[in-house]
């Protein structure tokens, strides 16, 4: 695997391969975990001891995503990326910001051209560990790094395409890392995303705003909406519910009753493309 786009999170010098990990010229060493990832989140940059989603939420998300309910989103993203990179044969650096357990990088890496080098960043060490274990088990050449989305350990002008699925990120950091005229894709919920669940939870559910977010230094290029309604069984519905903060505010019996009352789910996604100025 390649980590040629990395910079030291402490001194911002380029990181180079060293025995067992990566090292900058200033001597800051980052050891590679046995699962294959690098931890590039120094303790002084943490707001909590274990930032990111908790283990139960991550495992629920992993269970839900592996059910195939979001496969149509993967297909749409793959098509968008293929169209965007059509005809390009040089190595492409694709960075998934807020990658979680690595579902999107792993699925897309098996669909897209071999010249795309996939990397993923997440602030949750537990999520990155899961992502790295899965990639290693399935021989997927994907780099995963523990790091903050708002302090990316990536060199200036080094990324060809960035992906941001339901993840926050500092726009100025995104602009710094992307090459001139490079693009990034965002995925946000459509107006009636998870509508059956929201209708059960709230007496007057509010639709998501589909207006594209504006980022300083970027031009909004395109907006595509995709949607699908699918049947959903109880275990998958429960995994979906447990991905949300609401599930942790009610009893187990109430959660089970809620999930048993829903047998289909509306999924809507907005895919926006932005270009670095």
BELWOZI-V62481 format. One line per field, one symbol per residue. ss: DSSP state (2 for helix, 1 for strand, 0 for the rest). phi: phi as a letter, one per 30 degrees, with the letter a starting at -180 (. if undefined). burial: 1 if it has 16 or more other C-alpha atoms within 10 Angstrom, else 0. Layout:
# BELWOZI-V62481
ss->???
phi->???
burial->???
This chain:
# BELWOZI-V62481
ss->0000011000000101110011100000111100000110002220000000002222222222200000222222222222220000000111111000002222222000000111111100222222222222200001111101001001000011111110000022222221111111111110000022222220000000000000000111111111111110022222222000222220022222222200011111111111110
phi->.cbdcdbddccidecbdbeilbbcddjdcbdddddjdcccceedcccbdbdjdddddddddddddddjdcdddeddddddddddceidcdeccccccidhdieddddddcccdddcccbbbadddddddddddddddchcdbdbbdaddcbddbddhccdacbbchbdaddddddddddeidcbccbbddecdhdddddddcdbdcdddcdddcceibcdcabbcbaacbdbdddddddddddcdedccbdddddddddddcbbbccbbccccbbdd
burial->0010111110001111000011110000111100111111100000000001100011111111100010001101110110000000000111111111111111011000100111111111111111111110000111111111101111110111111110101010111111100111111111111111100000000000000100100101001010100001011111111110001000000011011001011111111111110
